[in-house]
Amino acid sequence: MQNVHFNLTMSTTIMSTNTKQKRNLIEGKPALVVIDIQAGSFIEVDNKDRSIPHMPDYADRMRKARTAIDKARECGIPVIFIQEVHRPNLVDFGRELDGSEDIHCLENNPNTEIAVEEMGFLPSDYLIKKRRYSAFFGTDFEILLRGLEADTLLLCGGLTDVCVHYTFVDSHQSDYFCRVIEDCVAGSSEDAHEGALRAMEYLQTRARCSLNNVLDAMEDFRNLSSSAA
């Protein structure tokens, strides 16, 4: 009986492995999601003076997202900006201040605004304002995605270990194909950044993508769209 149980277990494991399907970087229709790249991302201050810590080269990684944004527009891919914003009386922070983060992203603070110049934000871009880490929580983000008929979400921005990670998880649980442009995200620390990338890769194989590979995939999408028109 032990041998029979062992063989059944091995058979189940092998069957599960063989059901995995190799996915393209972009499946169906993509959307580029730019998470919390706000004016404060580019203010040069010591970490000890920040309300939220940043890993080294944080601002440089955020600037690289501009390349993905410009390419997305060139290829007819919708660009969705996500902005974290809180009321000045702190009523909507909830448990957000119970951890390492201090008060941040208050309304009417210039540093809370989308980094318009650095990211080339346009009136034609989509903007979702959120009160929590995930872009899905308490917003109309999913209504917008349905209207755009999006299948693959290309994520960039920060923090890798907080808002990017939680948006990725909710995207995954909502059955979207999720890709994180690892050159264009940054975390609260290098360890937290890398740990979050590994966690996202665990959920969807090949979720971690280089900026160059994403640019190539965008170009392929444009070519396929043109040939199908």
C-alpha positions as CSV (number, residue, x, y, z in Angstrom):
1,M,0.0,0.0,0.0
2,Q,2.9,2.4,0.7
3,N,4.2,1.9,-2.8
4,V,0.8,2.6,-4.3
5,H,0.5,5.8,-2.3
6,F,4.0,6.9,-3.3
7,N,3.3,6.3,-7.0
8,L,0.0,8.1,-6.9
9,T,1.7,11.1,-5.2
10,M,4.5,11.2,-7.8
11,S,1.9,10.9,-10.7
12,T,0.0,13.8,-9.3
13,T,3.1,16.0,-9.0
14,I,4.2,15.2,-12.6
15,M,0.6,15.9,-13.9
16,S,0.6,19.3,-12.2
17,T,3.9,20.3,-13.6
18,N,2.9,19.4,-17.2
19,T,-0.2,21.6,-17.0
20,K,2.0,24.8,-16.9
21,Q,1.6,26.9,-20.0
22,K,4.4,29.1,-21.2
23,R,3.1,32.7,-21.5
24,N,4.1,35.6,-23.6
25,L,5.3,38.7,-21.9
26,I,2.2,40.4,-23.3
27,E,-0.9,38.3,-23.5
28,G,-3.9,39.9,-25.2
29,K,-4.2,43.7,-24.6
30,P,-1.7,45.4,-22.3
31,A,-1.9,48.5,-20.1
32,L,1.0,50.3,-18.4
33,V,0.4,51.0,-14.8
34,V,2.6,53.7,-13.2
35,I,2.3,53.4,-9.5
36,D,3.0,56.3,-7.1
37,I,5.7,58.1,-9.1
38,Q,4.9,61.4,-7.5
39,A,6.9,64.7,-7.1
40,G,8.3,63.6,-3.7
41,S,10.1,60.7,-5.4
42,F,12.6,63.2,-6.8
43,I,13.3,65.3,-3.7
44,E,16.9,64.7,-2.5
45,V,16.7,64.3,1.3
46,D,18.4,61.8,3.7
47,N,16.4,58.7,4.4
48,K,16.1,59.7,8.1
49,D,14.2,62.7,7.0
50,R,11.8,60.8,4.7
51,S,8.3,59.7,5.9
52,I,8.9,56.5,3.8
53,P,12.5,55.1,3.4
54,H,13.9,54.7,-0.1
55,M,16.5,52.2,-1.4
56,P,19.6,53.7,-3.1
57,D,19.1,54.9,-6.7
58,Y,15.3,55.1,-6.1
59,A,14.9,58.3,-8.1
60,D,17.0,57.0,-11.0
61,R,14.8,53.9,-11.2
62,M,11.7,56.0,-11.3
63,R,13.1,58.1,-14.1
64,K,13.6,55.0,-16.2
65,A,9.9,54.5,-16.2
66,R,9.6,57.5,-18.6
67,T,11.1,55.3,-21.3
68,A,8.3,52.7,-20.8
69,I,5.6,55.5,-20.7
70,D,6.8,57.1,-24.0
71,K,7.0,53.7,-25.7
72,A,3.5,52.7,-24.5
73,R,2.0,55.8,-26.0
74,E,3.9,55.2,-29.2
75,C,2.5,51.7,-29.4
76,G,-1.1,52.6,-28.6
77,I,-0.9,51.1,-25.1
78,P,-3.0,52.9,-22.4
79,V,-1.0,54.6,-19.6
80,I,-2.6,54.5,-16.2
81,F,-1.1,56.6,-13.4
82,I,-1.8,55.6,-9.8
83,Q,-1.6,58.3,-7.1
84,E,-1.6,57.8,-3.3
85,V,-3.3,60.7,-1.6
86,H,-4.6,61.3,2.0
87,R,-6.8,63.9,3.6
88,P,-4.9,66.4,5.8
89,N,-6.9,65.4,8.9
90,L,-5.5,61.8,8.5
91,V,-9.0,60.3,8.7
92,D,-8.3,57.8,5.8
93,F,-4.9,56.5,6.9
94,G,-6.4,53.6,8.9
95,R,-3.6,51.3,10.1
96,E,-1.1,52.6,7.6
97,L,0.8,54.6,10.3
98,D,1.1,51.6,12.6
99,G,4.3,50.3,10.8
100,S,7.5,52.0,9.6
101,E,5.8,54.8,7.6
102,D,5.1,58.3,8.8
103,I,2.5,60.7,7.5
104,H,2.8,61.0,3.8
105,C,1.0,62.0,0.5
106,L,-1.3,64.6,1.9
107,E,-3.7,66.5,-0.3
108,N,-2.6,70.0,-1.3
109,N,1.1,69.1,-0.8
110,P,3.0,69.7,-4.0
111,N,5.1,66.6,-3.3
112,T,2.0,64.5,-3.5
113,E,1.2,65.5,-7.1
114,I,2.1,63.2,-10.0
115,A,5.6,63.9,-11.2
116,V,4.3,65.6,-14.3
117,E,7.6,66.8,-15.8
118,E,9.6,63.7,-15.1
119,M,7.0,61.3,-16.3
120,G,5.5,63.5,-19.1
121,F,2.0,63.1,-17.7
122,L,-0.7,64.1,-20.2
123,P,-4.3,65.0,-19.8
124,S,-5.1,62.0,-22.0
125,D,-3.5,59.6,-19.5
126,Y,-5.7,57.9,-17.0
127,L,-5.4,58.8,-13.3
128,I,-6.6,56.7,-10.3
129,K,-6.3,58.1,-6.8
130,K,-6.1,55.7,-4.0
131,R,-6.1,55.8,-0.2
132,R,-4.5,52.4,0.4
133,Y,-1.6,50.4,-1.0
134,S,-3.4,48.5,-3.7
135,A,-4.6,50.4,-6.7
136,F,-7.7,48.1,-6.6
137,F,-8.8,48.9,-3.0
138,G,-11.7,51.4,-2.9
139,T,-11.1,52.7,-6.4
140,D,-12.6,52.3,-9.9
141,F,-9.4,50.8,-11.2
142,E,-10.9,47.5,-12.2
143,I,-13.9,49.3,-13.9
144,L,-11.3,51.2,-16.0
145,L,-9.4,48.0,-16.8
146,R,-12.6,46.3,-18.0
147,G,-13.4,49.3,-20.2
148,L,-10.0,49.1,-21.7
149,E,-10.3,45.3,-22.1
150,A,-6.9,44.9,-20.6
151,D,-5.4,41.4,-20.2
152,T,-1.8,42.2,-19.2
153,L,-0.7,44.8,-16.7
154,L,2.8,46.1,-16.9
155,L,3.7,47.6,-13.6
156,C,6.4,50.2,-12.7
157,G,6.9,52.6,-9.8
158,G,7.2,52.3,-6.1
159,L,7.5,50.9,-3.5
160,T,8.3,47.5,-4.9
161,D,7.6,45.9,-1.5
162,V,4.4,47.9,-0.8
163,C,2.1,49.4,-3.4
164,V,3.6,47.6,-6.4
165,H,3.5,44.3,-4.6
166,Y,0.0,44.7,-3.3
167,T,-1.3,45.9,-6.7
168,F,0.4,42.9,-8.3
169,V,-1.3,40.5,-5.9
170,D,-4.7,42.0,-6.5
171,S,-4.1,41.9,-10.2
172,H,-3.1,38.3,-10.0
173,Q,-6.2,37.4,-7.9
174,S,-8.3,39.3,-10.5
175,D,-6.9,37.0,-13.2
176,Y,-4.8,39.5,-15.1
177,F,-1.4,38.6,-16.5
178,C,1.0,40.6,-14.4
179,R,4.5,41.8,-15.3
180,V,6.8,44.0,-13.2
181,I,9.5,46.1,-15.0
182,E,12.3,45.4,-12.5
183,D,14.5,48.3,-13.8
184,C,11.7,50.7,-13.1
185,V,10.6,49.8,-9.6
186,A,12.3,50.5,-6.3
187,G,11.6,49.5,-2.7
188,S,12.0,50.8,0.9
189,S,15.3,48.9,1.0
190,E,17.3,46.7,-1.4
191,D,16.4,43.5,0.6
192,A,12.7,44.4,0.7
193,H,12.8,45.2,-3.0
194,E,14.4,41.9,-4.0
195,G,12.1,39.9,-1.6
196,A,9.0,41.5,-3.2
197,L,10.3,40.7,-6.7
198,R,10.8,37.1,-5.7
199,A,7.3,36.9,-4.2
200,M,5.7,38.3,-7.4
201,E,7.7,35.8,-9.5
202,Y,6.4,33.0,-7.3
203,L,2.8,34.0,-8.2
204,Q,3.4,34.2,-12.0
205,T,6.4,32.7,-13.7
206,R,8.4,35.2,-15.7
207,A,6.6,38.1,-14.0
208,R,10.0,39.9,-13.6
209,C,10.9,41.6,-16.8
210,S,13.7,43.9,-17.9
211,L,12.8,47.2,-19.4
212,N,14.5,46.2,-22.7
213,N,12.3,43.1,-23.0
214,V,9.2,45.1,-22.2
215,L,10.1,47.6,-24.9
216,D,10.5,44.8,-27.4
217,A,7.2,43.3,-26.4
218,M,5.5,46.6,-26.8
219,E,6.9,46.9,-30.3
220,D,5.7,43.4,-31.1
221,F,2.3,44.3,-29.9
222,R,2.2,47.3,-32.1
223,N,3.2,45.3,-35.1
224,L,0.6,42.6,-34.4
225,S,-2.1,45.2,-33.9
226,S,-1.1,46.9,-37.2
227,S,-1.2,43.7,-39.2
228,A,-4.6,42.8,-37.7
229,A,-6.1,46.1,-38.6
